[in-house]
Amino acid sequence: MLKPELRKKYKKLRNALDVNRVDDLSMTVANKLLKLPIWDFSFYHIFLSIEEQKEINTDYILNILSGKDKNIVISKSDFETGLMTHFLLTDNTKIKKNAYNIPEPIDGIEISTEKIEVVFIPLLAFDAVGNRIGYGKGFYDRFLTDCKPSTIKIGLSFFEAEQAITDVFETDIKLDYCVTPKTIYGF
């Protein structure tokens, strides 16, 4: 399927989920992440969920990371440049929703992409070979291009893989894993 069709399909599927279902599925995904061989690293980048988009609730993953004493990195998006700036999440970090309802740090300790070892990635859909579809702005593809080749890229989804995304671009960055409530995909 083409990206526009898949975006429409998965936005509709997510919108059909109620708040309790989103939380239950999010907790299941977080628990499945514990089975991945990713817990010996120090710097983990994670997105803060857009509740209005019914994204995976990353609070459960944040609790795991915090409990394991990991350095948690979150981002602020610049919609003029299409780039993200990354900040260490601390007890003093102030979070505010931007115009797109994305929770972001106001400021803080900036972290370079070279330090980031694991990235949890929001997505709308993904396919059986690790291609992903986001909201179409390219923020994560640009960010992941700047990361080290060894950085582990993990998609988080409520839904299983599509057979194939047919309009993949050279600039699209593939996932290493995608975790759903039912399956851990390795690519």
N, CA, C and O atoms as a DFTB+ gen file, in Angstrom:
748 C
 N C O
     1  1       0.828      -1.189       0.000
     2  2       0.000       0.000       0.000
     3  2       0.872       1.252       0.000
     4  3       2.031       1.218       0.413
     5  1       0.309       2.330      -0.459
     6  2       0.996       3.618      -0.476
     7  2       0.868       4.316       0.875
     8  3      -0.087       4.091       1.618
     9  1       1.847       5.167       1.178
    10  2       1.877       5.867       2.463
    11  2       0.600       6.653       2.771
    12  3       0.077       6.531       3.878
    13  1       0.073       7.461       1.829
    14  2      -1.154       8.218       2.159
    15  2      -2.326       7.313       2.567
    16  3      -3.077       7.640       3.485
    17  1      -2.473       6.170       1.873
    18  2      -3.550       5.230       2.211
    19  2      -3.329       4.632       3.594
    20  3      -4.265       4.497       4.382
    21  1      -2.070       4.272       3.882
    22  2      -1.751       3.680       5.179
    23  2      -1.922       4.681       6.321
    24  3      -2.406       4.327       7.396
    25  1      -1.525       5.924       6.085
    26  2      -1.720       6.960       7.115
    27  2      -3.206       7.075       7.470
    28  3      -3.581       7.109       8.642
    29  1      -4.026       7.133       6.444
    30  2      -5.466       7.273       6.648
    31  2      -6.024       6.054       7.398
    32  3      -6.798       6.199       8.344
    33  1      -5.625       4.866       6.967
    34  2      -6.098       3.617       7.577
    35  2      -5.735       3.558       9.059
    36  3      -6.584       3.241       9.892
    37  1      -4.477       3.860       9.394
    38  2      -4.018       3.682      10.779
    39  2      -4.442       4.816      11.697
    40  3      -4.584       4.609      12.902
    41  1      -4.644       5.996      11.161
    42  2      -5.226       7.067      11.985
    43  2      -6.646       6.672      12.387
    44  3      -7.058       6.886      13.528
    45  1      -7.390       6.095      11.447
    46  2      -8.759       5.665      11.722
    47  2      -8.766       4.536      12.755
    48  3      -9.583       4.543      13.676
    49  1      -7.869       3.578      12.607
    50  2      -7.794       2.473      13.568
    51  2      -7.432       2.969      14.966
    52  3      -8.010       2.517      15.954
    53  1      -6.477       3.896      15.052
    54  2      -6.093       4.436      16.360
    55  2      -7.230       5.231      16.979
    56  3      -7.482       5.124      18.180
    57  1      -7.918       6.029      16.171
    58  2      -9.030       6.827      16.692
    59  2     -10.151       5.957      17.260
    60  3     -10.914       6.406      18.115
    61  1     -10.249       4.720      16.788
    62  2     -11.286       3.807      17.276
    63  2     -10.957       3.242      18.665
    64  3     -11.828       2.665      19.315
    65  1      -9.727       3.398      19.119
    66  2      -9.320       2.880      20.428
    67  2      -9.778       3.830      21.531
    68  3      -9.642       5.047      21.400
    69  1     -10.318       3.281      22.616
    70  2     -10.659       4.150      23.739
    71  2      -9.435       4.295      24.654
    72  3      -8.446       3.577      24.500
    73  1      -9.513       5.212      25.589
    74  2      -8.376       5.556      26.453
    75  2      -7.874       4.343      27.233
    76  3      -6.666       4.144      27.355
    77  1      -8.786       3.536      27.758
    78  2      -8.381       2.353      28.528
    79  2      -7.651       1.344      27.655
    80  3      -6.681       0.725      28.091
    81  1      -8.113       1.180      26.429
    82  2      -7.467       0.242      25.495
    83  2      -6.062       0.737      25.140
    84  3      -5.122      -0.055      25.082
    85  1      -5.919       2.044      24.902
    86  2      -4.602       2.630      24.611
    87  2      -3.650       2.343      25.774
    88  3      -2.506       1.948      25.548
    89  1      -4.106       2.537      27.010
    90  2      -3.259       2.288      28.173
    91  2      -2.896       0.811      28.302
    92  3      -1.736       0.482      28.551
    93  1      -3.865      -0.078      28.138
    94  2      -3.592      -1.518      28.244
    95  2      -2.585      -1.976      27.196
    96  3      -1.635      -2.693      27.508
    97  1      -2.800      -1.558      25.955
    98  2      -1.889      -1.947      24.874
    99  2      -0.509      -1.334      25.075
   100  3       0.502      -1.975      24.788
   101  1      -0.459      -0.104      25.566
   102  2       0.815       0.574      25.815
   103  2       1.626      -0.159      26.882
   104  3       2.840      -0.317      26.750
   105  1       0.949      -0.604      27.934
   106  2       1.637      -1.339      28.995
   107  2       2.174      -2.675      28.465
   108  3       3.277      -3.090      28.823
   109  1       1.404      -3.333      27.627
   110  2       1.836      -4.604      27.037
   111  2       3.081      -4.394      26.178
   112  3       4.018      -5.190      26.244
   113  1       3.099      -3.340      25.383
   114  2       4.268      -3.027      24.547
   115  2       5.486      -2.756      25.437
   116  3       6.574      -3.269      25.176
   117  1       5.303      -1.957      26.475
   118  2       6.417      -1.637      27.384
   119  2       6.991      -2.913      27.998
   120  3       8.210      -3.065      28.080
   121  1       6.129      -3.826      28.427
   122  2       6.610      -5.082      29.015
   123  2       7.341      -5.947      28.004
   124  3       8.305      -6.627      28.355
   125  1       6.892      -5.931      26.744
   126  2       7.575      -6.694      25.684
   127  2       8.979      -6.143      25.421
   128  3       9.895      -6.893      25.084
   129  1       9.136      -4.828      25.578
   130  2      10.459      -4.223      25.365
   131  2      11.514      -4.818      26.291
   132  3      12.695      -4.848      25.945
   133  1      11.103      -5.289      27.456
   134  2      12.047      -5.872      28.418
   135  2      12.729      -7.126      27.873
   136  3      13.777      -7.528      28.378
   137  1      12.141      -7.747      26.845
   138  2      12.710      -8.954      26.238
   139  2      13.798      -8.646      25.207
   140  3      14.518      -9.548      24.780
   141  1      13.921      -7.373      24.803
   142  2      14.923      -7.004      23.798
   143  2      16.315      -6.874      24.428
   144  3      16.435      -6.530      25.604
   145  1      17.366      -7.150      23.643
   146  2      18.738      -7.025      24.158
   147  2      19.251      -5.582      24.054
   148  3      20.239      -5.312      23.371
   149  1      18.566      -4.666      24.740
   150  2      18.879      -3.237      24.582
   151  2      19.181      -2.540      25.901
   152  3      19.311      -1.316      25.928
   153  1      19.294      -3.287      26.991
   154  2      19.296      -2.648      28.300
   155  2      20.687      -2.382      28.872
   156  3      20.802      -1.978      30.029
   157  1      21.750      -2.601      28.084
   158  2      23.110      -2.333      28.557
   159  2      23.637      -0.978      28.105
   160  3      24.817      -0.686      28.297
   161  1      22.800      -0.154      27.516
   162  2      23.220       1.153      27.029
   163  2      22.929       2.235      28.061
   164  3      22.322       1.968      29.098
   165  1      23.365       3.458      27.772
   166  2      23.181       4.570      28.716
   167  2      22.170       5.614      28.264
   168  3      21.392       6.110      29.079
   169  1      22.168       5.963      26.950
   170  2      21.338       7.070      26.459
   171  2      20.207       6.561      25.572
   172  3      20.438       5.989      24.507
   173  1      18.976       6.783      26.036
   174  2      17.766       6.314      25.370
   175  2      16.902       7.518      24.989
   176  3      16.519       8.319      25.841
   177  1      16.609       7.627      23.708
   178  2      15.747       8.708      23.220
   179  2      14.322       8.177      23.134
   180  3      14.085       7.090      22.609
   181  1      13.384       8.948      23.651
   182  2      11.984       8.525      23.608
   183  2      11.095       9.725      23.294
   184  3      11.405      10.858      23.661
   185  1      10.006       9.461      22.621
   186  2       9.036      10.520      22.332
   187  2       8.036      10.601      23.477
   188  3       7.736       9.601      24.130
   189  1       7.536      11.786      23.704
   190  2       6.453      11.978      24.667
   191  2       5.148      11.922      23.873
   192  3       4.999      12.625      22.873
   193  1       4.238      11.119      24.300
   194  2       3.024      10.807      23.532
   195  2       2.122      12.014      23.294
   196  3       1.945      12.874      24.157
   197  1       1.563      12.040      22.094
   198  2       0.525      13.017      21.761
   199  2      -0.809      12.320      22.055
   200  3      -1.285      11.514      21.256
   201  1      -1.399      12.634      23.196
   202  2      -2.644      11.979      23.613
   203  2      -3.741      12.131      22.572
   204  3      -4.491      11.191      22.311
   205  1      -3.834      13.324      21.971
   206  2      -4.898      13.595      20.993
   207  2      -4.784      12.705      19.756
   208  3      -5.773      12.479      19.059
   209  1      -3.574      12.197      19.481
   210  2      -3.360      11.301      18.332
   211  2      -3.462       9.825      18.733
   212  3      -3.287       8.929      17.906
   213  1      -3.748       9.593      20.017
   214  2      -3.820       8.235      20.568
   215  2      -2.556       7.432      20.263
   216  3      -2.614       6.275      19.845
   217  1      -1.411       8.086      20.485
   218  2      -0.128       7.395      20.346
   219  2       0.079       6.465      21.539
   220  3      -0.587       6.589      22.567
   221  1       1.006       5.542      21.381
   222  2       1.383       4.681      22.503
   223  2       1.752       5.569      23.681
   224  3       2.498       6.537      23.528
   225  1       1.232       5.239      24.851
   226  2       1.540       5.986      26.063
   227  2       2.936       5.576      26.530
   228  3       3.125       4.470      27.037
   229  1       3.898       6.458      26.361
   230  2       5.282       6.125      26.688
   231  2       5.606       6.285      28.172
   232  3       6.748       6.060      28.573
   233  1       4.637       6.664      28.993
   234  2       4.881       6.782      30.436
   235  2       5.403       5.469      31.017
   236  3       6.263       5.480      31.898
   237  1       4.893       4.344      30.530
   238  2       5.323       3.033      31.041
   239  2       6.794       2.775      30.703
   240  3       7.538       2.228      31.517
   241  1       7.202       3.169      29.506
   242  2       8.606       2.996      29.098
   243  2       9.489       3.961      29.883
   244  3      10.594       3.607      30.295
   245  1       9.000       5.172      30.085
   246  2       9.750       6.143      30.895
   247  2       9.993       5.601      32.301
   248  3      11.077       5.784      32.855
   249  1       8.997       4.938      32.881
   250  2       9.161       4.343      34.211
   251  2      10.215       3.243      34.210
   252  3      11.003       3.133      35.149
   253  1      10.229       2.430      33.160
   254  2      11.236       1.366      33.050
   255  2      12.632       1.985      32.953
   256  3      13.551       1.585      33.668
   257  1      12.775       2.968      32.057
   258  2      14.073       3.624      31.877
   259  2      14.554       4.271      33.164
   260  3      15.724       4.159      33.529
   261  1      13.651       4.940      33.838
   262  2      13.985       5.602      35.095
   263  2      14.386       4.570      36.150
   264  3      15.360       4.763      36.878
   265  1      13.640       3.490      36.227
   266  2      13.941       2.425      37.185
   267  2      15.269       1.753      36.935
   268  3      15.891       1.231      37.860
   269  1      15.711       1.762      35.683
   270  2      17.002       1.170      35.312
   271  2      18.122       2.211      35.310
   272  3      19.236       1.930      34.870
   273  1      17.820       3.411      35.804
   274  2      18.815       4.491      35.905
   275  2      19.442       4.877      34.565
   276  3      20.645       5.127      34.493
   277  1      18.642       4.925      33.521
   278  2      19.131       5.289      32.193
   279  2      19.021       6.799      31.984
   280  3      18.192       7.464      32.606
   281  1      19.862       7.325      31.106
   282  2      19.754       8.722      30.685
   283  2      18.653       8.790      29.640
   284  3      18.742       8.153      28.590
   285  1      17.613       9.567      29.932
   286  2      16.453       9.674      29.050
   287  2      16.552      10.980      28.276
   288  3      16.724      12.054      28.853
   289  1      16.438      10.864      26.955
   290  2      16.557      12.020      26.073
   291  2      15.222      12.235      25.370
   292  3      14.627      11.300      24.835
   293  1      14.760      13.494      25.381
   294  2      13.530      13.868      24.680
   295  2      13.846      15.028      23.730
   296  3      14.895      15.661      23.844
   297  1      12.950      15.295      22.810
   298  2      13.239      16.282      21.768
   299  2      12.250      17.425      21.708
   300  3      11.122      17.361      22.198
   301  1      12.747      18.474      21.075
   302  2      11.933      19.640      20.740
   303  2      12.041      19.796      19.219
   304  3      13.140      19.782      18.665
   305  1      10.893      19.945      18.551
   306  2      10.867      20.028      17.085
   307  2      10.824      21.473      16.610
   308  3      10.110      22.302      17.175
   309  1      11.588      21.765      15.574
   310  2      11.566      23.076      14.936
   311  2      10.894      22.895      13.578
   312  3      11.486      22.338      12.654
   313  1       9.663      23.364      13.465
   314  2       8.890      23.134      12.239
   315  2       9.343      24.012      11.078
   316  3       8.925      23.787       9.942
   317  1      10.184      25.002      11.337
   318  2      10.739      25.808      10.236
   319  2      11.903      25.093       9.576
   320  3      12.022      25.096       8.351
   321  1      12.774      24.474      10.389
   322  2      13.947      23.794       9.839
   323  2      13.711      22.298       9.614
   324  3      14.435      21.659       8.850
   325  1      12.693      21.744      10.285
   326  2      12.439      20.309      10.194
   327  2      13.396      19.485      11.046
   328  3      13.512      18.273      10.867
   329  1      14.082      20.152      11.978
   330  2      15.073      19.461      12.814
   331  2      14.593      19.365      14.254
   332  3      13.710      20.105      14.686
   333  1      15.197      18.435      14.984
   334  2      14.880      18.251      16.394
   335  2      16.129      18.543      17.230
   336  3      17.245      18.209      16.832
   337  1      15.928      19.165      18.385
   338  2      16.988      19.382      19.357
   339  2      16.693      18.457      20.524
   340  3      15.540      18.330      20.936
   341  1      17.714      17.814      21.060
   342  2      17.540      16.770      22.058
   343  2      18.021      17.241      23.423
   344  3      19.071      17.869      23.552
   345  1      17.216      16.915      24.447
   346  2      17.511      17.352      25.808
   347  2      17.425      16.178      26.777
   348  3      16.606      15.275      26.614
   349  1      18.288      16.212      27.785
   350  2      18.231      15.238      28.858
   351  2      16.995      15.514      29.702
   352  3      16.754      16.651      30.106
   353  1      16.214      14.474      29.969
   354  2      15.032      14.617      30.818
   355  2      15.481      14.487      32.271
   356  3      16.012      13.453      32.675
   357  1      15.265      15.534      33.046
   358  2      15.622      15.531      34.464
   359  2      14.403      15.916      35.290
   360  3      13.346      16.232      34.743
   361  1      14.556      15.886      36.598
   362  2      13.455      16.298      37.483
   363  2      13.099      17.765      37.276
   364  3      11.979      18.178      37.576
   365  1      14.040      18.555      36.766
   366  2      13.822      19.988      36.570
   367  2      13.305      20.356      35.179
   368  3      13.018      21.523      34.914
   369  1      13.185      19.372      34.295
   370  2      12.748      19.655      32.928
   371  2      11.282      20.091      32.925
   372  3      10.405      19.403      33.446
   373  1      11.052      21.244      32.326
   374  2       9.680      21.740      32.176
   375  2       9.177      21.349      30.789
   376  3       9.841      21.589      29.780
   377  1       7.986      20.738      30.759
   378  2       7.388      20.256      29.515
   379  2       6.180      21.129      29.176
   380  3       5.381      21.482      30.043
   381  1       6.072      21.468      27.881
   382  2       4.931      22.252      27.414
   383  2       4.515      21.712      26.044
   384  3       5.364      21.339      25.234
   385  1       3.206      21.674      25.789
   386  2       2.733      21.221      24.477
   387  2       2.927      22.339      23.457
   388  3       2.654      23.506      23.736
   389  1       3.409      21.955      22.256
   390  2       3.557      22.949      21.190
   391  2       2.232      23.097      20.437
   392  3       1.214      22.549      20.859
   393  1       2.244      23.821      19.343
   394  2       1.021      24.091      18.572
   395  2       0.390      22.823      18.004
   396  3      -0.791      22.824      17.659
   397  1       1.170      21.732      17.902
   398  2       0.664      20.457      17.374
   399  2       0.339      19.474      18.498
   400  3       0.147      18.283      18.252
   401  1       0.280      19.974      19.724
   402  2       0.010      19.165      20.922
   403  2       1.114      18.174      21.253
   404  3       0.878      17.197      21.964
   405  1       2.319      18.416      20.743
   406  2       3.459      17.560      21.070
   407  2       4.076      18.071      22.369
   408  3       4.509      19.221      22.434
   409  1       4.123      17.226      23.412
   410  2       4.791      17.648      24.648
   411  2       6.297      17.750      24.404
   412  3       6.924      16.809      23.917
   413  1       6.865      18.904      24.748
   414  2       8.288      19.147      24.492
   415  2       8.939      19.845      25.683
   416  3       8.279      20.548      26.449
   417  1      10.258      19.635      25.822
   418  2      10.972      20.384      26.866
   419  2      11.071      21.853      26.457
   420  3      11.240      22.167      25.279
   421  1      10.966      22.741      27.431
   422  2      11.124      24.163      27.147
   423  2      12.602      24.470      26.908
   424  3      12.949      25.215      25.991
   425  1      13.463      23.894      27.736
   426  2      14.912      24.019      27.585
   427  2      15.552      22.926      28.427
   428  3      14.864      22.018      28.893
   429  1      16.849      23.005      28.625
   430  2      17.514      22.000      29.445
   431  2      18.914      21.721      28.968
   432  3      19.528      22.527      28.269
   433  1      19.413      20.558      29.359
   434  2      20.763      20.130      28.998
   435  2      20.699      19.472      27.626
   436  3      20.093      18.414      27.457
   437  1      21.333      20.116      26.651
   438  2      21.287      19.587      25.284
   439  2      22.201      18.366      25.154
   440  3      23.305      18.337      25.698
   441  1      21.718      17.364      24.423
   442  2      22.459      16.114      24.197
   443  2      22.679      15.956      22.691
   444  3      21.744      16.111      21.905
   445  1      23.911      15.650      22.294
   446  2      24.204      15.468      20.863
   447  2      23.705      14.101      20.395
   448  3      23.618      13.159      21.183
   449  1      23.380      14.005      19.119
   450  2      22.865      12.746      18.561
   451  2      23.899      11.623      18.669
   452  3      23.529      10.451      18.736
   453  1      25.191      11.969      18.688
   454  2      26.241      10.947      18.776
   455  2      26.156      10.157      20.082
   456  3      26.601       9.010      20.139
   457  1      25.594      10.753      21.123
   458  2      25.498      10.076      22.424
   459  2      24.327       9.091      22.483
   460  3      24.336       8.161      23.290
   461  1      23.328       9.295      21.635
   462  2      22.095       8.498      21.705
   463  2      22.352       7.089      21.155
   464  3      22.836       6.916      20.036
   465  1      22.012       6.089      21.979
   466  2      22.299       4.699      21.612
   467  2      21.053       3.899      21.222
   468  3      21.136       2.956      20.435
   469  1      19.911       4.275      21.771
   470  2      18.649       3.593      21.472
   471  2      17.582       4.667      21.259
   472  3      17.489       5.627      22.023
   473  1      16.774       4.487      20.201
   474  2      15.701       5.444      19.914
   475  2      14.377       4.693      19.809
   476  3      14.243       3.760      19.017
   477  1      13.404       5.108      20.613
   478  2      12.034       4.610      20.503
   479  2      11.295       5.567      19.574
   480  3      11.271       6.776      19.806
   481  1      10.692       5.018      18.519
   482  2      10.179       5.842      17.429
   483  2       8.663       5.730      17.305
   484  3       8.117       4.628      17.255
   485  1       7.982       6.884      17.255
   486  2       6.538       6.844      17.006
   487  2       6.284       6.525      15.538
   488  3       7.096       6.859      14.675
   489  1       5.177       5.889      15.263
   490  2       4.840       5.602      13.871
   491  2       3.350       5.357      13.741
   492  3       2.652       5.100      14.723
   493  1       2.881       5.443      12.511
   494  2       1.489       5.102      12.213
   495  2       1.392       3.666      11.715
   496  3       0.454       2.945      12.055
   497  1       2.375       3.250      10.900
   498  2       2.372       1.901      10.336
   499  2       3.805       1.508      10.007
   500  3       4.694       2.356       9.929
   501  1       4.014       0.206       9.814
   502  2       5.325      -0.308       9.406
   503  2       5.093      -1.569       8.593
   504  3       3.998      -2.130       8.603
   505  1       6.133      -2.016       7.884
   506  2       5.952      -3.221       7.078
   507  2       6.886      -4.342       7.528
   508  3       7.688      -4.172       8.447
   509  1       6.767      -5.476       6.871
   510  2       7.456      -6.699       7.271
   511  2       8.978      -6.643       7.136
   512  3       9.670      -7.541       7.615
   513  1       9.506      -5.601       6.492
   514  2      10.962      -5.488       6.360
   515  2      11.527      -4.289       7.125
   516  3      12.707      -3.968       6.983
   517  1      10.696      -3.625       7.934
   518  2      11.199      -2.560       8.803
   519  2      11.035      -1.139       8.304
   520  3      11.553      -0.211       8.925
   521  1      10.329      -0.942       7.203
   522  2      10.020       0.428       6.776
   523  2       8.912       0.958       7.666
   524  3       8.036       0.205       8.092
   525  1       8.951       2.267       7.951
   526  2       7.939       2.856       8.830
   527  2       7.301       4.065       8.171
   528  3       7.868       4.688       7.273
   529  1       6.104       4.374       8.646
   530  2       5.411       5.572       8.200
   531  2       5.072       6.383       9.435
   532  3       4.429       5.898      10.365
   533  1       5.523       7.641       9.421
   534  2       5.170       8.571      10.480
   535  2       4.094       9.505       9.966
   536  3       3.263       9.126       9.141
   537  1       4.121      10.728      10.464
   538  2       3.107      11.709      10.060
   539  2       3.474      12.425       8.758
   540  3       2.675      13.205       8.239
   541  1       4.671      12.170       8.227
   542  2       5.016      12.699       6.920
   543  2       5.874      13.947       6.894
   544  3       6.131      14.492       5.821
   545  1       6.325      14.413       8.053
   546  2       7.159      15.621       8.103
   547  2       8.655      15.316       8.005
   548  3       9.452      16.217       7.744
   549  1       9.039      14.060       8.212
   550  2      10.438      13.655       8.061
   551  2      11.353      13.954       9.238
   552  3      12.570      13.809       9.122
   553  1      10.790      14.370      10.373
   554  2      11.619      14.700      11.534
   555  2      12.501      13.528      11.957
   556  3      13.704      13.696      12.160
   557  1      11.910      12.350      12.090
   558  2      12.681      11.202      12.573
   559  2      13.686      10.711      11.544
   560  3      14.779      10.289      11.923
   561  1      13.358      10.749      10.252
   562  2      14.333      10.336       9.240
   563  2      15.568      11.238       9.274
   564  3      16.694      10.751       9.177
   565  1      15.361      12.548       9.411
   566  2      16.499      13.468       9.502
   567  2      17.305      13.215      10.776
   568  3      18.534      13.178      10.739
   569  1      16.616      13.042      11.889
   570  2      17.265      12.778      13.165
   571  2      18.068      11.481      13.107
   572  3      19.232      11.457      13.506
   573  1      17.454      10.400      12.613
   574  2      18.125       9.100      12.588
   575  2      19.321       9.083      11.637
   576  3      20.275       8.334      11.850
   577  1      19.272       9.899      10.599
   578  2      20.409      10.021       9.676
   579  2      21.631      10.572      10.405
   580  3      22.764      10.215      10.083
   581  1      21.397      11.447      11.389
   582  2      22.494      12.046      12.160
   583  2      23.014      11.156      13.277
   584  3      24.085      11.414      13.826
   585  1      22.268      10.111      13.619
   586  2      22.708       9.200      14.681
   587  2      23.829       8.293      14.171
   588  3      24.031       8.155      12.964
   589  1      24.549       7.682      15.104
   590  2      25.572       6.703      14.743
   591  2      24.902       5.517      14.042
   592  3      23.749       5.202      14.335
   593  1      25.610       4.859      13.120
   594  2      25.023       3.672      12.461
   595  2      24.625       2.584      13.463
   596  3      23.705       1.809      13.201
   597  1      25.312       2.523      14.606
   598  2      25.025       1.486      15.608
   599  2      23.808       1.794      16.484
   600  3      23.383       0.946      17.268
   601  1      23.246       2.998      16.358
   602  2      22.074       3.360      17.165
   603  2      20.925       2.406      16.848
   604  3      20.602       2.173      15.683
   605  1      20.315       1.861      17.892
   606  2      19.218       0.902      17.724
   607  2      17.906       1.666      17.594
   608  3      17.565       2.503      18.431
   609  1      17.172       1.351      16.506
   610  2      15.937       2.052      16.185
   611  2      14.748       1.115      16.408
   612  3      14.618       0.085      15.746
   613  1      13.872       1.499      17.367
   614  2      12.756       0.647      17.758
   615  2      11.432       1.369      17.539
   616  3      11.161       2.390      18.172
   617  1      10.622       0.843      16.652
   618  2       9.286       1.378      16.435
   619  2       8.321       0.803      17.467
   620  3       8.507      -0.313      17.951
   621  1       7.304       1.566      17.795
   622  2       6.273       1.134      18.738
   623  2       4.926       1.258      18.052
   624  3       4.577       2.324      17.545
   625  1       4.162       0.161      18.034
   626  2       2.894       0.175      17.308
   627  2       1.826      -0.638      18.037
   628  3       2.128      -1.647      18.675
   629  1       0.584      -0.191      17.936
   630  2      -0.542      -0.965      18.449
   631  2      -0.909      -2.098      17.491
   632  3      -1.567      -3.063      17.880
   633  1      -0.474      -1.968      16.228
   634  2      -0.941      -2.851      15.169
   635  2       0.211      -3.634      14.551
   636  3       1.375      -3.248      14.660
   637  1      -0.139      -4.745      13.898
   638  2       0.871      -5.612      13.291
   639  2       1.366      -5.045      11.954
   640  3       0.807      -4.083      11.426
   641  1       2.417      -5.658      11.424
   642  2       3.076      -5.189      10.200
   643  2       2.185      -5.332       8.974
   644  3       1.428      -6.293       8.840
   645  1       2.296      -4.357       8.092
   646  2       1.727      -4.464       6.747
   647  2       2.687      -5.333       5.931
   648  3       3.866      -5.442       6.268
   649  1       2.189      -5.945       4.872
   650  2       3.073      -6.762       4.033
   651  2       4.180      -5.902       3.413
   652  3       5.357      -6.257       3.475
   653  1       3.790      -4.763       2.812
   654  2       4.789      -3.903       2.184
   655  2       4.273      -2.476       2.047
   656  3       3.102      -2.242       1.749
   657  1       5.181      -1.530       2.274
   658  2       4.933      -0.127       1.961
   659  2       5.565       0.074       0.590
   660  3       6.771      -0.110       0.427
   661  1       4.766       0.445      -0.382
   662  2       5.253       0.417      -1.769
   663  2       5.941       1.705      -2.233
   664  3       6.599       1.704      -3.274
   665  1       5.804       2.792      -1.487
   666  2       6.431       4.040      -1.926
   667  2       7.507       4.506      -0.929
   668  3       7.468       5.627      -0.423
   669  1       8.456       3.614      -0.668
   670  2       9.561       3.917       0.246
   671  2      10.590       4.771      -0.500
   672  3      10.877       4.529      -1.672
   673  1      11.141       5.773       0.194
   674  2      12.157       6.638      -0.388
   675  2      13.540       6.243       0.113
   676  3      13.668       5.603       1.157
   677  1      14.579       6.626      -0.633
   678  2      15.962       6.360      -0.215
   679  2      16.273       6.986       1.141
   680  3      17.078       6.453       1.905
   681  1      15.640       8.108       1.437
   682  2      15.910       8.821       2.685
   683  2      15.165       8.237       3.889
   684  3      15.412       8.648       5.023
   685  1      14.259       7.286       3.657
   686  2      13.536       6.645       4.758
   687  2      14.485       5.720       5.516
   688  3      15.179       4.902       4.913
   689  1      14.510       5.854       6.824
   690  2      15.387       5.045       7.667
   691  2      14.600       3.860       8.210
   692  3      13.526       4.028       8.787
   693  1      15.145       2.655       8.020
   694  2      14.474       1.442       8.493
   695  2      14.663       1.248       9.986
   696  3      15.611       1.753      10.588
   697  1      13.730       0.501      10.568
   698  2      13.776       0.122      11.968
   699  2      14.673      -1.095      12.154
   700  3      14.879      -1.873      11.223
   701  1      15.207      -1.256      13.372
   702  2      15.890      -2.501      13.746
   703  2      14.885      -3.467      14.368
   704  3      14.964      -4.681      14.183
   705  1      13.935      -2.890      15.112
   706  2      12.867      -3.658      15.752
   707  2      11.575      -2.860      15.659
   708  3      11.591      -1.638      15.514
   709  1      10.453      -3.572      15.746
   710  2       9.177      -2.924      16.015
   711  2       8.445      -3.813      17.008
   712  3       8.356      -5.027      16.829
   713  1       7.924      -3.191      18.055
   714  2       7.248      -3.945      19.111
   715  2       5.777      -3.570      19.110
   716  3       5.409      -2.396      19.160
   717  1       4.943      -4.608      19.050
   718  2       3.494      -4.451      19.113
   719  2       3.011      -5.237      20.350
   720  3       3.801      -5.952      20.968
   721  1       1.746      -5.115      20.710
   722  2       1.265      -5.899      21.844
   723  2       1.393      -7.411      21.639
   724  3       1.473      -8.160      22.614
   725  1       1.412      -7.864      20.389
   726  2       1.475      -9.309      20.104
   727  2       2.854      -9.810      19.702
   728  3       3.181     -10.972      19.945
   729  1       3.671      -8.950      19.088
   730  2       4.874      -9.443      18.406
   731  2       6.062      -8.515      18.605
   732  3       5.916      -7.296      18.700
   733  1       7.256      -9.128      18.666
   734  2       8.505      -8.373      18.564
   735  2       9.074      -8.706      17.190
   736  3       9.451      -9.845      16.919
   737  1       9.128      -7.693      16.326
   738  2       9.689      -7.868      14.987
   739  2      11.149      -7.457      15.017
   740  3      11.486      -6.407      15.563
   741  1      12.026      -8.279      14.431
   742  2      13.426      -7.929      14.262
   743  2      13.730      -7.845      12.780
   744  3      13.331      -8.718      12.009
   745  1      14.431      -6.804      12.379
   746  2      14.691      -6.606      10.945
   747  2      16.186      -6.647      10.668
   748  3      16.606      -6.500       9.519
